[in-house]
Amino acid sequence: MPEEAKKQEADKAVMTEETPVVTQHETLGIKYTVTTGRMPLKNEKDEIVAQVFYMAYNKVDPEPDRPLMFSFNGGPGSPSLWLHLGALGPRRVQMANDGELPKPPYRLVDNTANWLEFTDLVFIDPVGTGFSRARTPEEAEKYWSVKGDIESVGDFIRLYLTRNNRWGSPLYMVGESYGTTRASGLAGHLIDQGIAFNGIVLVSSILNFQTARFSKGNDLPYILFLPTYAATACYHGLWLEEMRRDMVGTLREVEEFAIGRYASALALGDLLPEEERQQVLDLLNRYTCLSHRYLEQVDLRIPIMGFCQELLRNQRRTVGRLDSRIKGRMDRQKGHKETLEDDPSMAALMPPYTAAFHQHVREALGFQTDLVYEIFHGIKKPWDWGSAGDGHPDTSEALRDALTKNPHMKVFIASGYYDLATPYFATEYTLSHLGLDPDLRENVQTQEYEAGHMMYTHEGCLQRLRDDVRAFVAQAGSTS
């Protein structure tokens, strides 16, 4: 029997109700339990059609009205290990300085900036990620869509609240990357199911995919990525000294140029007067430090992968997409290509997080299984974007709808200056086009960090993010 068929047969064999594993722990003076298992999702015939893997951290002897936060990562196709072992949990992966790859073997250390201090945590792996499986390949496909993903994770949340008597808890969600797309969609979906959240935390958010898809006729990403291109050039020491003295101030200047003069130049296309074109070209060179020749070649439109290859070409180095502070080595045989075949910032994360998770879940949490823990490769078909498949998926309307129906809900959005996957200025653009009623705009707050997509891999930003979210949860849960 082929290996893939054997794997599918093994997955089918475990579609029975399972007893979760409960373990006791203490970290940094916090006593807590971890419940690890797979929640069954059933069809109308009461048959288990999928099982969702989760790890629930609950403080022992909690204070009254203890908050509960559901956490997931993005992709789509990623399990929850990044937020779990990078920022939120009481143990985290030890990385090298500024998130670079440490020397193996990899290990977990106490997380002094953990979120368990102020909220219970439930880490969710959607179907097709981690140890979560559907009964058959055919049934799995319905979960691999914007709609099916939101509905299945929403069903998990309902079941968890029911089985653990947490309907009376202050409720929060935290999502990262595509997890922010999911969280926004869930907020809109669950409010109609009678589940209202006190607050939502969006880490490196993307709600409107028009802001990040470099496609013909869509100039928006070129405009919204520009400030991050500029910040990256600053980080690698390419800016003039007078610009570096106040990076944030200079970035405000770049943002104004991007949304104003630069956007107008792109909109004019071939009608752009030559004198204005040269002035825009000079400013692009000033901010991004890319050569005039290259900027002419791309017709003023800098593609993300081209930028990652071009910025440090003279050093034979690339920069990361998830974290543009991280350098990669340019392949001497393939350096002529305008593509980034390997993201050095992801390459630095995969080995330590994968090894540390397997050690943690089996030894500390006591969950034993021969299933493969799927990281990015568990979803076997292209993601179904639904009616937005031919355009640009957008769950910002679901977030607006949830805020309108539940005006008590607060939203905190964390972005990294060096994130080329979900740039911070794209988030600002999406928020400014949300169409919120003026009296709801203060419900949404944003914060930028001098790090990348996973800003918590930088220890200073890890602590600052925890402090910011702790204050946010306190404020969102306040009765005043």
N, C-alpha and C positions, 0 to 999 in steps of 0.2 A: 504494500500500500504506500503511495507517495507520502512524503513527509507532511505536506499541507493537509491531506485527507486525514492522516493520523491525528493531527492537531485538532481538526474540526470534530472528529469523533470523541476526542478527549474532552473537548469543551462541552459537547452535548451531554456527556455522562454526568456532569455535575449540576444539572438543572433541577436540583432539589433544594428544599429549605435547609439552610445551614445555620448552625449555632455559632454566633460570633465568639471570638476569643477576647477575654477581658483580662488585662494585666494592670498591676499597680506600680506606680513610679513616684519618684521625688526628684526634682531638679531645681536647684537654686532656692530651696526652701518651699517650693510649691508642690504639694501632694496632689496627685491626679491619677485618674484611670484612663486607659486607652482601650476602646472597643474597636476591634478590627474584624471585618467580615464583608459579606456580600448581601446587599438588600435585593430581594426578589421583586421583579416587575411582572405583573400578571395581565393576561388578556381577559376578555369578557367571559371566557369559559373557566376562569380561575386557574389557568395553566401558567406556569412560570415560563416566560418567553425571553427574559434577560435577567442578569444579575449585575448589580452595580457595586463595585468594591469601594469601601470607605474606611476611614480611620477617624474615630471620634475621641477627642481629648476633653475630659471633663474634670474640673477641679473638685477635689474631695471637700466635703462640708462647705458648699458654696454659700455666698451671701445671698440674701433675697434678691429676686429680680436679676439674677445672673444673666448677662447677654449670651446669645448663641450666634456664632458666625459660620456660615457655609462658605467653603473655599474651593476654587477650581482654577486650573490653568487654561491654556488656549490651544493654539494650533490652527484650526481644529485638529485634534488627534493627539494632544498631549495629556498625560495624566497629571496629577496634582503635586508631584514630588518637588517641583521648583519652589512654589510658595511654602510648602510644607517644611522642607529641609533647608530653605534658603532664608526665610524671614519669620514665619509665624510660629512654628513649633518650638518646644523647649530645647530641642537639639538641632544643630545646623551643621552643614558641611563646611569644613575648614578649607578656605581657598587661599591662594597666594594674594599678595597685595594687589588692590584694584581689580580683583576678580580674575586674575590670570591663573593658568593651570598649575596646581601644586605637584610636587613629586609624589608618585605612589609609594606605599599604599595610602589610600584615602581614609579619612576618619571624621567622625562627628564630635563636636564639642558642645558644651553648654551654650545656649543662646541667651546671652544677657539682655537681648532686645526682643524676647519672645512676646507674643500677644496673648498667651494663656493667662498672663497676669491679670488681664481685664476682661476676657471673654472666653467661653468654651469654644472649641473649634471642631468642625467636621470637614474633613478633606474628601472630596468626591472625585472619582475617576469615571467619566461618562463612558457609555458602551463603546467598545472598540479601543479603549485606552486602559493601561494598567492591567489589572486582573478582571476587568469587567467584560462580560461576554453576552452575546445573544444566543438563543438556542440553535439557530441555523444561520448560514450565510445570507439566506434570503430575508430572514427576519431582521438581521443586523442592519440591512440597508436603510430601513425606515428611520433608524436612529442617526444616520449619517447625513443629516440635513439641518438647516437652520430651525425649521419647525419641529422635526422629530427630536432633535437634541434638547430644545427648550422644554418640550412636553415631558420627556423622560426624566430630565433633571428635576423638573417641577414635581413630577410624581414621586421621585425619591425624597424630596424635601417634605412633601405632605406625609409620606409614610414615616419618615424619621420623627417628625413632630408627634405623630400619633403613637408610635411604638415607644417613644421615650418620654411621653407626657410633657412636651415642651411647648405646647400651644400658647402658654401664658408668658413665655420668655420674650424679652426684647430681641428682635431678629435683625441680623445683618448678613450681607453677602460681600465677598471679596473675589474679584476675578482679575486675571492678568491676560493681556493681549486679546486673543479671541474670547477668552473668558470674560472680558468686559462686554463684548458683543452679546454673549450668553446672559450675563448678569442683567444688562439693560432689557433684553427680551424677556427674561424671567420676571423682572419687576412688573412689566406690563401684563404678562400672562397670569401671574399668581394673584395679582390684586383682584382679578375677576374670579378667582377661586376662593376668595376670602382670606388670603394670606398677605398681610401688609408688612413691609419692612420699615424698621426705624432708620436704617442707613445702608448705603451701598458704597463700597470702596472699589474704585477702578484703578488698577495699576497698569500703566502703559496702555492707554485705551485706544480702541478703534471701534467706532460705532457706524460711521459712514465710510464705506470702502472706496467711494469716489476720491477721497482725500489721499489714497495711497496706491491707486492702480495706475501705473504708467502705461496708458493706452493712447492710441492715436485719437486726437480730437479732445483729449482730456488734459488740459494744461494745469489743473489744480495741484497735482502732486509736485510739479516743478516749483510752484510758488511756495507750498507749505513745507517742503523739505529744505528749502534754502537756509533758514536759520540754523538748522542742525548741521548742514554742510559747513556753515560758517563757524559754529561752535567747535566742530571737529578740527578745522584748520587751526583754530586758536589753541586747542589742547595740544596739538602736535608742534606748536611753536612756530607756526608759519605766519601768523599775523604780525603787523607792525607793532612796535612797543607801545605806541600811544593807544592802540586799540586794545591791547592785552591788559592794560592797567585797569580797565573796567569792562570785563567781558559781558556782564549782564546789560550794562548800558549800551554797549556796541550792538548787542543782539536786538535791543529795542529798535535801534537804527536800521538793522537788517530787516526786521519784521515790517517796519513802515515802508521800506523800499520794496519788499517782496509783494505786499498786498496792494501797493500803489503803483509806482512807476514801472516795476518789473511786470506785474500782471497786465498792465496796459500795453506794454511792449509786446508781450506774447499774444495778446488779443488782436493786435494789429497785423500780425503775421508778416507777409511780404509787403504790406503797405507801410511798415515801420520806416520812417525817414532815416537815411544813412547816418546823419549826425547824431540822432537820438540812439540809434543802434550802437554806435561806438561808445557813447557815454554809458549806456547800460552794460556794455561789454566790459568797460573799465571798472565799473562798480562790482560786477560779478567777480572779476579777477581780484579786486581788493578784498572782498569778503570771503571767497572760497579758496583763493590762492591757486586756482587752476589756471593754466596758461591761456593766453589769448587764442593761441592756435587751436587748443582743444575746445574752448568755448565756441569758436567759430564753427568747428567741425560738427558740434551737436546742435547748432542753430540756437544757441542761448538756453537750450533745454538740457539740463544735466540729469541723466538717468542714474538711479541709485547705484546699480552695479558698476556703471562706468565711473562714478565718483569713488567708490571703494577701491577700484583698481588704479585710478589716475592720481589721487592726491599725493601718494608717496612713491610714485613710480620711479623717481630718481634714486630712491633708496632701495628699490626692488622689494617693496613692502606693500601689502594691502591693509585696509582697515576693516573692522568688523561691521556687520549690519546690525546685530543686536546691541553691540557696544562698540562704538567707533573709536574708543580709546585703545582697544586691543589691536595689535599689529599681527599680520600674518606674513608668511614668506611667499613671494611671488614665484610660481612655478616657471623655471627658465624655459621649459618646452612649450608652455601654454600662455606665457605672459602677454602674447599679442592679442589674446581674446578679450573682448569687452564684457566678460562675465566673471562672476565670483563663484567659483565652483565649490569652495569650502569657506564657510564663515568662521574665521579664527575665534570669534567670541563664543560661538556655540561649541566649537571643538574644545575650548577650555572647560566647558561645563559638563559635557556628556559623561566622561569617565568618572570624575569624582562623585557626581550626583547618582549615577547608576549604581556604582559599587556601594556607596554609603546607604542607599535605600534598601538594597537587597540585604545587607547586613542588619539594618535596623528592623525591617519588617519581620524577618525570620527569627533573629535572636532576641531583640528587645520586646517586640510585640507578639511573638510566638505564633505568627501566621505561617503555616506550612502548606505549600502547594508546588506542583511541578509546572503550573502554567507559566508561560512567558509573560513577564511584566512589560507590556507594550508601551514603548516610548516613540511616538510618531509613526510607527509602521503597522499599527493594528487596524487602521481603516483601509479597506481593500479597494474601495471604489472612490471616484471623484466626489467631493462634497456637493450635496444638492443645495444650491442657493435658492431654490424655489423660483418664484416669479421674478426675483432680482437677478437670476442667473445670466440674463442677457444685458443687464445693466450694472448697477452698483448696489450691493446689499447695504441695508441701512436699518439699524435697530434704535436709532436715536428717537424715532417717533414713539416707540414703545416706552422709552425712558420718560419722554415728555408726558405721555399718557398716564404713566404710573405716578409721576409727580403731581399731575393735575387731580387725579383721583385720591391721592394720599398726600396732601400738602404738608404733612408732618415729616415725611421722609426726607433725609439729608443725603447728599452725594459728595464724596471726597475723591478727587482725581489726582493721582501721582504720576508725574512724567519725568523722564530723564533727558537732560540736555543732549546726551550723546547717543540717543536711541534713533537709529535709522530704520527701524521696523514700524514704529508707531510714533512719529515725531510730535513733539510737544505743541508745535504751532498748528498742526492739523487738529489736535484736540481743541485748542482755542477756537479754531474756525468752526468746528462742529458745534461747540457750545453757543457761539454767537449766532448760529443759524438754527437753534433749537426751537425758537418760537415760543419760549416760556412766557407765561404771564409775568409782568414786572414784579409782582409781589412774591414770586417763587424763585427769582434769580438768586437771592441770597441763600437758598437751600443748597446751592452748588458751589463748592470751593475747590480751587486747584493749587497745586504746589509742584515746583520743579526742583530737581536734584541734580547735582553735578556728577552724574553717572549715566549708565545706559539703560536698556530695556529692563533688565533685572537690576534695578538700582541698589538692591539690598546686598549684592555681592561686594559692594564697597562698604567697609565697616562703618565709616562715618555716616553714610546715607542710611544704612541699616538701622542705626540708633535713632536718627532723625525721623525716619519713616515711622518707626514704632511710636515715638513720642507724638508725632502729628496725628496718627490714627487713634491713639489712646485718648487724646484730647477731643478728637472728632466723635468717638463713641460716647464719651461722657456728655458732650453737648447734644448729640442726636437723641440720647436716652433721657435727657433732662425733661422733667414735667413742667418746667417753667416756660 
